[in-house]
Amino acid sequence: MIFCAALSFGIAACAVAPGMRMPASATLPTGSSDAQGQQADLQIPIIDINTALIRKLHDNADQTSVDQTRELSGQPGPYTLGPGDVLQITVWDHPELAAALGAQNQGNARPYDPAQGFVVDNSGNIQFPYAGSIHVTGLRVEQAQQAVYVELSKIFIKPQLTVRVASFRAKQIYVDGEVHTPGAVPVNDIPLTLYEAINRAGGFSTTADQSRMILVRNGVSYRLNLSRMLESDQNPSNILLKSGDLLRVVSRDDNGVYVMGEVNRPVTAVPMKSGKLTLSDALSQAGSLNTASADAAQLYVIRGSLNSQPEVFHLDAHSPVSMILANQFELQPKDVVYVDGNGLVRFSRVLSLLLPAINAGLTTAIVTK
């Protein structure tokens, strides 16, 4: 009797043996938000990976990239002066005014020291000999030159002068993450596009993920996919950065994909330098399927497992043709790739659950006898 009970318990364990195939839809228990704490079932359909699905996902990603590029694009305008900018003002035939620029030992100058010239103060003014205080904030360089000319004309007859920006310090953006020289990048008279900002920051490092850059502007985050832009014939130079923007280039190591199950080497797959990572790329980094234990017909991609609406995609990889789909199916950060075991593996695992119960039953039967 005891042996039969133990055997019945072992057979019941088959219902929850690991490695069993997923049904057409999975049901996960999740806590509801009501005050009584009742449990609600979340139905997760399993979507087959086919050509139509890949085309739909690709088109959605392209449309998102186009919408963001359009929102961030704009026509560059002329540079306008602001507090902190340093102007170099030269009045010809009046060498005595050159002393007003001040003397500076360039050999001991620090990178953050202002250049030699007239600094625009917090009120937007510069102080120039004979002319006094001149308001220049918001003016273009040629407009500032005209303003200085008007004031000097009260003292000199038709003064000849030139005005140029010696140091751009009023406006800047910040580039952080996987670039060679992260930090503040000044905005000058050259339009600061996405490409220009990356170049001024020293370019991408070897660990940069070019497909998942983050631009923060006025408290709103924009996800920029440089690889997708180039694939869809969008010019990244159309994206103009503005003063105060933060551009972060994340690391590829932060956007890995977990590959587990019946593979030769379970691993966290890292995207390529372009930021792309397909299903076949991930399987390749995991050493491919384990031919002795894997069921190629049961290959799953679990996406958004921490979100309220996770998705599960299924691929029957028995046919070599299906690997074409795997090479076109792009993975996203934190996806889980799971390869189920074949029938022999499942039987072995079930047997490993049965044997302890059977042995215990036999031992009990012998002792009671």
Contacts in CASP RR format, 6 or more apart in sequence:
PFRMAT RR
TARGET T0000
AUTHOR 0000-0000-0000
METHOD contacts of the structure
MODEL  1
MIFCAALSFGIAACAVAPGMRMPASATLPTGSSDAQGQQADLQIPIIDIN
TALIRKLHDNADQTSVDQTRELSGQPGPYTLGPGDVLQITVWDHPELAAA
LGAQNQGNARPYDPAQGFVVDNSGNIQFPYAGSIHVTGLRVEQAQQAVYV
ELSKIFIKPQLTVRVASFRAKQIYVDGEVHTPGAVPVNDIPLTLYEAINR
AGGFSTTADQSRMILVRNGVSYRLNLSRMLESDQNPSNILLKSGDLLRVV
SRDDNGVYVMGEVNRPVTAVPMKSGKLTLSDALSQAGSLNTASADAAQLY
VIRGSLNSQPEVFHLDAHSPVSMILANQFELQPKDVVYVDGNGLVRFSRV
LSLLLPAINAGLTTAIVTK
2 361 0 8 1.000
2 364 0 8 1.000
2 365 0 8 1.000
2 368 0 8 1.000
3 358 0 8 1.000
3 361 0 8 1.000
3 362 0 8 1.000
3 364 0 8 1.000
3 365 0 8 1.000
5 361 0 8 1.000
6 357 0 8 1.000
6 358 0 8 1.000
6 360 0 8 1.000
6 361 0 8 1.000
6 364 0 8 1.000
7 354 0 8 1.000
7 357 0 8 1.000
7 358 0 8 1.000
7 361 0 8 1.000
9 357 0 8 1.000
10 353 0 8 1.000
10 354 0 8 1.000
10 357 0 8 1.000
10 358 0 8 1.000
11 354 0 8 1.000
13 350 0 8 1.000
13 353 0 8 1.000
13 354 0 8 1.000
13 357 0 8 1.000
14 350 0 8 1.000
14 353 0 8 1.000
17 346 0 8 1.000
17 349 0 8 1.000
17 350 0 8 1.000
17 353 0 8 1.000
18 349 0 8 1.000
19 340 0 8 1.000
19 341 0 8 1.000
19 345 0 8 1.000
19 346 0 8 1.000
19 349 0 8 1.000
20 340 0 8 1.000
20 346 0 8 1.000
21 295 0 8 1.000
21 298 0 8 1.000
21 340 0 8 1.000
22 46 0 8 1.000
22 298 0 8 1.000
22 300 0 8 1.000
22 312 0 8 1.000
22 314 0 8 1.000
22 340 0 8 1.000
23 46 0 8 1.000
24 45 0 8 1.000
24 46 0 8 1.000
25 43 0 8 1.000
25 44 0 8 1.000
25 45 0 8 1.000
25 46 0 8 1.000
26 43 0 8 1.000
26 44 0 8 1.000
26 46 0 8 1.000
26 312 0 8 1.000
27 41 0 8 1.000
27 42 0 8 1.000
27 43 0 8 1.000
27 44 0 8 1.000
28 41 0 8 1.000
28 42 0 8 1.000
28 44 0 8 1.000
28 310 0 8 1.000
29 39 0 8 1.000
29 40 0 8 1.000
29 41 0 8 1.000
29 42 0 8 1.000
30 39 0 8 1.000
30 40 0 8 1.000
30 41 0 8 1.000
30 42 0 8 1.000
31 37 0 8 1.000
31 38 0 8 1.000
31 39 0 8 1.000
31 40 0 8 1.000
32 38 0 8 1.000
32 39 0 8 1.000
32 40 0 8 1.000
44 310 0 8 1.000
44 311 0 8 1.000
44 312 0 8 1.000
45 312 0 8 1.000
46 300 0 8 1.000
46 312 0 8 1.000
46 313 0 8 1.000
46 314 0 8 1.000
47 53 0 8 1.000
47 311 0 8 1.000
47 312 0 8 1.000
47 313 0 8 1.000
47 314 0 8 1.000
48 313 0 8 1.000
48 314 0 8 1.000
48 315 0 8 1.000
48 316 0 8 1.000
49 279 0 8 1.000
49 301 0 8 1.000
49 313 0 8 1.000
49 314 0 8 1.000
49 315 0 8 1.000
49 325 0 8 1.000
49 326 0 8 1.000
49 329 0 8 1.000
50 325 0 8 1.000
51 325 0 8 1.000
53 313 0 8 1.000
54 325 0 8 1.000
54 328 0 8 1.000
54 329 0 8 1.000
57 329 0 8 1.000
57 330 0 8 1.000
58 330 0 8 1.000
61 225 0 8 1.000
61 228 0 8 1.000
61 330 0 8 1.000
62 228 0 8 1.000
62 232 0 8 1.000
65 225 0 8 1.000
65 228 0 8 1.000
65 229 0 8 1.000
65 232 0 8 1.000
65 234 0 8 1.000
66 232 0 8 1.000
66 234 0 8 1.000
68 222 0 8 1.000
68 223 0 8 1.000
68 224 0 8 1.000
69 229 0 8 1.000
69 234 0 8 1.000
69 236 0 8 1.000
69 238 0 8 1.000
69 239 0 8 1.000
71 222 0 8 1.000
72 215 0 8 1.000
72 222 0 8 1.000
72 239 0 8 1.000
72 240 0 8 1.000
73 238 0 8 1.000
73 239 0 8 1.000
73 240 0 8 1.000
74 238 0 8 1.000
74 240 0 8 1.000
76 191 0 8 1.000
76 240 0 8 1.000
77 191 0 8 1.000
78 140 0 8 1.000
78 189 0 8 1.000
79 140 0 8 1.000
79 141 0 8 1.000
79 165 0 8 1.000
79 168 0 8 1.000
79 187 0 8 1.000
79 188 0 8 1.000
79 189 0 8 1.000
80 137 0 8 1.000
80 138 0 8 1.000
80 139 0 8 1.000
80 140 0 8 1.000
81 87 0 8 1.000
81 120 0 8 1.000
81 124 0 8 1.000
81 136 0 8 1.000
81 137 0 8 1.000
81 138 0 8 1.000
81 139 0 8 1.000
81 140 0 8 1.000
81 141 0 8 1.000
81 144 0 8 1.000
81 165 0 8 1.000
81 170 0 8 1.000
82 120 0 8 1.000
82 124 0 8 1.000
82 136 0 8 1.000
82 137 0 8 1.000
82 138 0 8 1.000
82 170 0 8 1.000
82 171 0 8 1.000
83 120 0 8 1.000
83 121 0 8 1.000
83 122 0 8 1.000
83 123 0 8 1.000
83 124 0 8 1.000
83 137 0 8 1.000
83 170 0 8 1.000
84 114 0 8 1.000
84 119 0 8 1.000
84 120 0 8 1.000
84 121 0 8 1.000
84 169 0 8 1.000
84 170 0 8 1.000
85 119 0 8 1.000
85 120 0 8 1.000
85 165 0 8 1.000
85 167 0 8 1.000
85 168 0 8 1.000
85 169 0 8 1.000
85 170 0 8 1.000
86 114 0 8 1.000
86 115 0 8 1.000
86 116 0 8 1.000
86 117 0 8 1.000
86 118 0 8 1.000
86 119 0 8 1.000
86 120 0 8 1.000
86 165 0 8 1.000
86 166 0 8 1.000
86 167 0 8 1.000
86 169 0 8 1.000
87 117 0 8 1.000
87 118 0 8 1.000
87 119 0 8 1.000
87 120 0 8 1.000
87 126 0 8 1.000
87 136 0 8 1.000
87 144 0 8 1.000
87 163 0 8 1.000
87 164 0 8 1.000
87 165 0 8 1.000
87 166 0 8 1.000
88 101 0 8 1.000
88 115 0 8 1.000
88 116 0 8 1.000
88 117 0 8 1.000
88 118 0 8 1.000
88 163 0 8 1.000
88 164 0 8 1.000
88 165 0 8 1.000
88 166 0 8 1.000
89 101 0 8 1.000
89 117 0 8 1.000
89 118 0 8 1.000
89 128 0 8 1.000
89 148 0 8 1.000
89 161 0 8 1.000
89 162 0 8 1.000
89 163 0 8 1.000
90 98 0 8 1.000
90 161 0 8 1.000
90 162 0 8 1.000
91 97 0 8 1.000
91 152 0 8 1.000
91 156 0 8 1.000
91 159 0 8 1.000
91 160 0 8 1.000
91 161 0 8 1.000
92 159 0 8 1.000
92 160 0 8 1.000
92 161 0 8 1.000
92 162 0 8 1.000
93 160 0 8 1.000
94 156 0 8 1.000
94 159 0 8 1.000
97 129 0 8 1.000
100 118 0 8 1.000
100 128 0 8 1.000
100 129 0 8 1.000
101 116 0 8 1.000
101 117 0 8 1.000
101 118 0 8 1.000
102 116 0 8 1.000
102 117 0 8 1.000
103 116 0 8 1.000
104 113 0 8 1.000
104 116 0 8 1.000
114 167 0 8 1.000
114 169 0 8 1.000
115 166 0 8 1.000
115 167 0 8 1.000
116 166 0 8 1.000
117 166 0 8 1.000
118 126 0 8 1.000
118 127 0 8 1.000
118 128 0 8 1.000
119 126 0 8 1.000
120 126 0 8 1.000
120 136 0 8 1.000
120 137 0 8 1.000
120 170 0 8 1.000
121 127 0 8 1.000
123 135 0 8 1.000
123 137 0 8 1.000
124 135 0 8 1.000
124 136 0 8 1.000
124 137 0 8 1.000
125 133 0 8 1.000
125 134 0 8 1.000
125 135 0 8 1.000
125 136 0 8 1.000
125 137 0 8 1.000
126 133 0 8 1.000
126 134 0 8 1.000
126 136 0 8 1.000
127 133 0 8 1.000
127 134 0 8 1.000
128 134 0 8 1.000
128 148 0 8 1.000
128 151 0 8 1.000
128 152 0 8 1.000
130 151 0 8 1.000
130 152 0 8 1.000
130 155 0 8 1.000
130 156 0 8 1.000
131 148 0 8 1.000
131 151 0 8 1.000
131 152 0 8 1.000
131 154 0 8 1.000
131 155 0 8 1.000
132 151 0 8 1.000
134 144 0 8 1.000
134 147 0 8 1.000
134 148 0 8 1.000
134 151 0 8 1.000
135 147 0 8 1.000
136 144 0 8 1.000
136 147 0 8 1.000
139 147 0 8 1.000
141 163 0 8 1.000
141 164 0 8 1.000
141 165 0 8 1.000
141 189 0 8 1.000
142 163 0 8 1.000
144 163 0 8 1.000
145 161 0 8 1.000
145 162 0 8 1.000
145 163 0 8 1.000
148 161 0 8 1.000
148 163 0 8 1.000
149 159 0 8 1.000
149 161 0 8 1.000
152 159 0 8 1.000
152 161 0 8 1.000
153 159 0 8 1.000
165 188 0 8 1.000
165 189 0 8 1.000
168 186 0 8 1.000
168 187 0 8 1.000
168 188 0 8 1.000
168 189 0 8 1.000
169 186 0 8 1.000
170 243 0 8 1.000
171 186 0 8 1.000
171 187 0 8 1.000
171 243 0 8 1.000
171 244 0 8 1.000
172 184 0 8 1.000
172 185 0 8 1.000
172 186 0 8 1.000
172 187 0 8 1.000
172 243 0 8 1.000
172 244 0 8 1.000
173 184 0 8 1.000
173 185 0 8 1.000
173 187 0 8 1.000
173 192 0 8 1.000
173 197 0 8 1.000
173 241 0 8 1.000
173 242 0 8 1.000
173 243 0 8 1.000
173 244 0 8 1.000
173 245 0 8 1.000
173 246 0 8 1.000
173 247 0 8 1.000
174 183 0 8 1.000
174 184 0 8 1.000
174 185 0 8 1.000
174 244 0 8 1.000
174 245 0 8 1.000
174 246 0 8 1.000
174 247 0 8 1.000
175 182 0 8 1.000
175 183 0 8 1.000
175 185 0 8 1.000
175 197 0 8 1.000
175 198 0 8 1.000
175 200 0 8 1.000
175 201 0 8 1.000
175 247 0 8 1.000
175 248 0 8 1.000
175 249 0 8 1.000
176 182 0 8 1.000
176 183 0 8 1.000
176 246 0 8 1.000
176 247 0 8 1.000
176 248 0 8 1.000
176 249 0 8 1.000
177 208 0 8 1.000
177 248 0 8 1.000
177 249 0 8 1.000
177 250 0 8 1.000
177 251 0 8 1.000
178 204 0 8 1.000
178 205 0 8 1.000
178 207 0 8 1.000
178 208 0 8 1.000
178 209 0 8 1.000
178 249 0 8 1.000
178 250 0 8 1.000
178 251 0 8 1.000
179 198 0 8 1.000
179 201 0 8 1.000
179 202 0 8 1.000
179 203 0 8 1.000
179 204 0 8 1.000
179 205 0 8 1.000
179 208 0 8 1.000
179 249 0 8 1.000
180 201 0 8 1.000
180 202 0 8 1.000
180 203 0 8 1.000
180 204 0 8 1.000
180 205 0 8 1.000
181 201 0 8 1.000
181 202 0 8 1.000
182 201 0 8 1.000
183 201 0 8 1.000
185 192 0 8 1.000
185 197 0 8 1.000
185 200 0 8 1.000
185 201 0 8 1.000
187 241 0 8 1.000
187 242 0 8 1.000
187 243 0 8 1.000
190 196 0 8 1.000
191 240 0 8 1.000
192 240 0 8 1.000
192 241 0 8 1.000
193 236 0 8 1.000
193 237 0 8 1.000
193 238 0 8 1.000
193 239 0 8 1.000
193 240 0 8 1.000
193 241 0 8 1.000
194 224 0 8 1.000
194 226 0 8 1.000
194 236 0 8 1.000
194 237 0 8 1.000
194 239 0 8 1.000
194 241 0 8 1.000
194 247 0 8 1.000
195 236 0 8 1.000
195 237 0 8 1.000
196 237 0 8 1.000
197 241 0 8 1.000
197 247 0 8 1.000
198 204 0 8 1.000
198 247 0 8 1.000
198 249 0 8 1.000
204 210 0 8 1.000
204 249 0 8 1.000
206 273 0 8 1.000
207 251 0 8 1.000
207 252 0 8 1.000
207 253 0 8 1.000
208 249 0 8 1.000
208 250 0 8 1.000
208 251 0 8 1.000
208 252 0 8 1.000
208 273 0 8 1.000
209 249 0 8 1.000
209 250 0 8 1.000
209 251 0 8 1.000
209 252 0 8 1.000
209 254 0 8 1.000
209 255 0 8 1.000
209 271 0 8 1.000
209 275 0 8 1.000
210 226 0 8 1.000
210 227 0 8 1.000
210 249 0 8 1.000
210 273 0 8 1.000
210 274 0 8 1.000
210 275 0 8 1.000
211 225 0 8 1.000
211 226 0 8 1.000
211 227 0 8 1.000
211 228 0 8 1.000
211 271 0 8 1.000
211 274 0 8 1.000
211 275 0 8 1.000
211 276 0 8 1.000
212 223 0 8 1.000
212 224 0 8 1.000
212 225 0 8 1.000
212 250 0 8 1.000
212 255 0 8 1.000
212 275 0 8 1.000
212 333 0 8 1.000
213 223 0 8 1.000
213 224 0 8 1.000
213 225 0 8 1.000
213 226 0 8 1.000
213 247 0 8 1.000
213 248 0 8 1.000
213 249 0 8 1.000
213 250 0 8 1.000
214 221 0 8 1.000
214 222 0 8 1.000
214 223 0 8 1.000
214 224 0 8 1.000
214 247 0 8 1.000
214 248 0 8 1.000
214 250 0 8 1.000
215 221 0 8 1.000
215 222 0 8 1.000
215 224 0 8 1.000
215 241 0 8 1.000
215 245 0 8 1.000
215 246 0 8 1.000
215 247 0 8 1.000
215 248 0 8 1.000
216 222 0 8 1.000
216 245 0 8 1.000
216 246 0 8 1.000
216 247 0 8 1.000
216 248 0 8 1.000
217 242 0 8 1.000
217 244 0 8 1.000
217 245 0 8 1.000
217 246 0 8 1.000
224 239 0 8 1.000
226 236 0 8 1.000
227 274 0 8 1.000
227 275 0 8 1.000
227 276 0 8 1.000
228 234 0 8 1.000
229 235 0 8 1.000
229 236 0 8 1.000
230 236 0 8 1.000
241 247 0 8 1.000
252 270 0 8 1.000
252 271 0 8 1.000
252 272 0 8 1.000
252 273 0 8 1.000
252 275 0 8 1.000
253 270 0 8 1.000
254 333 0 8 1.000
255 270 0 8 1.000
255 271 0 8 1.000
255 275 0 8 1.000
255 277 0 8 1.000
255 333 0 8 1.000
255 334 0 8 1.000
256 268 0 8 1.000
256 269 0 8 1.000
256 270 0 8 1.000
256 271 0 8 1.000
256 277 0 8 1.000
256 333 0 8 1.000
256 334 0 8 1.000
257 268 0 8 1.000
257 269 0 8 1.000
257 277 0 8 1.000
257 282 0 8 1.000
257 331 0 8 1.000
257 332 0 8 1.000
257 333 0 8 1.000
257 334 0 8 1.000
257 335 0 8 1.000
257 336 0 8 1.000
257 337 0 8 1.000
258 268 0 8 1.000
258 269 0 8 1.000
258 334 0 8 1.000
258 335 0 8 1.000
258 336 0 8 1.000
258 337 0 8 1.000
259 266 0 8 1.000
259 267 0 8 1.000
259 268 0 8 1.000
259 269 0 8 1.000
259 282 0 8 1.000
259 283 0 8 1.000
259 285 0 8 1.000
259 286 0 8 1.000
259 337 0 8 1.000
260 266 0 8 1.000
260 336 0 8 1.000
260 337 0 8 1.000
260 338 0 8 1.000
260 339 0 8 1.000
261 294 0 8 1.000
261 338 0 8 1.000
261 339 0 8 1.000
261 340 0 8 1.000
261 341 0 8 1.000
262 289 0 8 1.000
262 290 0 8 1.000
262 293 0 8 1.000
262 294 0 8 1.000
262 295 0 8 1.000
262 339 0 8 1.000
262 340 0 8 1.000
262 341 0 8 1.000
262 342 0 8 1.000
262 345 0 8 1.000
263 283 0 8 1.000
263 286 0 8 1.000
263 287 0 8 1.000
263 288 0 8 1.000
263 289 0 8 1.000
263 290 0 8 1.000
263 294 0 8 1.000
263 339 0 8 1.000
264 286 0 8 1.000
264 287 0 8 1.000
264 288 0 8 1.000
264 289 0 8 1.000
264 290 0 8 1.000
265 286 0 8 1.000
265 287 0 8 1.000
266 286 0 8 1.000
267 285 0 8 1.000
267 286 0 8 1.000
267 287 0 8 1.000
269 277 0 8 1.000
269 281 0 8 1.000
269 282 0 8 1.000
269 285 0 8 1.000
269 286 0 8 1.000
269 331 0 8 1.000
269 337 0 8 1.000
270 277 0 8 1.000
270 285 0 8 1.000
271 277 0 8 1.000
272 281 0 8 1.000
276 330 0 8 1.000
277 330 0 8 1.000
277 331 0 8 1.000
278 326 0 8 1.000
278 327 0 8 1.000
278 328 0 8 1.000
278 329 0 8 1.000
278 330 0 8 1.000
278 331 0 8 1.000
279 299 0 8 1.000
279 301 0 8 1.000
279 315 0 8 1.000
279 325 0 8 1.000
279 326 0 8 1.000
279 327 0 8 1.000
279 329 0 8 1.000
279 331 0 8 1.000
279 337 0 8 1.000
280 323 0 8 1.000
280 326 0 8 1.000
280 327 0 8 1.000
281 331 0 8 1.000
282 331 0 8 1.000
282 337 0 8 1.000
283 289 0 8 1.000
283 326 0 8 1.000
283 337 0 8 1.000
286 337 0 8 1.000
289 296 0 8 1.000
289 299 0 8 1.000
289 317 0 8 1.000
289 339 0 8 1.000
290 339 0 8 1.000
293 341 0 8 1.000
293 342 0 8 1.000
293 344 0 8 1.000
293 345 0 8 1.000
294 339 0 8 1.000
294 340 0 8 1.000
294 341 0 8 1.000
294 342 0 8 1.000
295 339 0 8 1.000
295 340 0 8 1.000
295 341 0 8 1.000
295 342 0 8 1.000
295 343 0 8 1.000
295 345 0 8 1.000
296 316 0 8 1.000
296 317 0 8 1.000
296 318 0 8 1.000
296 339 0 8 1.000
297 316 0 8 1.000
297 317 0 8 1.000
297 318 0 8 1.000
298 314 0 8 1.000
298 339 0 8 1.000
298 340 0 8 1.000
298 341 0 8 1.000
299 314 0 8 1.000
299 315 0 8 1.000
299 316 0 8 1.000
299 317 0 8 1.000
299 326 0 8 1.000
299 337 0 8 1.000
299 338 0 8 1.000
299 339 0 8 1.000
299 340 0 8 1.000
300 312 0 8 1.000
300 313 0 8 1.000
300 314 0 8 1.000
300 315 0 8 1.000
300 337 0 8 1.000
300 338 0 8 1.000
300 339 0 8 1.000
300 340 0 8 1.000
301 312 0 8 1.000
301 313 0 8 1.000
301 314 0 8 1.000
301 315 0 8 1.000
301 329 0 8 1.000
301 331 0 8 1.000
301 335 0 8 1.000
301 336 0 8 1.000
301 337 0 8 1.000
301 338 0 8 1.000
302 310 0 8 1.000
302 311 0 8 1.000
302 312 0 8 1.000
302 335 0 8 1.000
302 336 0 8 1.000
302 337 0 8 1.000
302 338 0 8 1.000
303 310 0 8 1.000
303 311 0 8 1.000
303 312 0 8 1.000
303 313 0 8 1.000
303 332 0 8 1.000
303 335 0 8 1.000
303 336 0 8 1.000
304 310 0 8 1.000
304 311 0 8 1.000
304 334 0 8 1.000
304 335 0 8 1.000
305 334 0 8 1.000
305 336 0 8 1.000
306 334 0 8 1.000
313 329 0 8 1.000
315 322 0 8 1.000
315 325 0 8 1.000
315 326 0 8 1.000
315 329 0 8 1.000
316 322 0 8 1.000
317 323 0 8 1.000
317 326 0 8 1.000
331 337 0 8 1.000
END
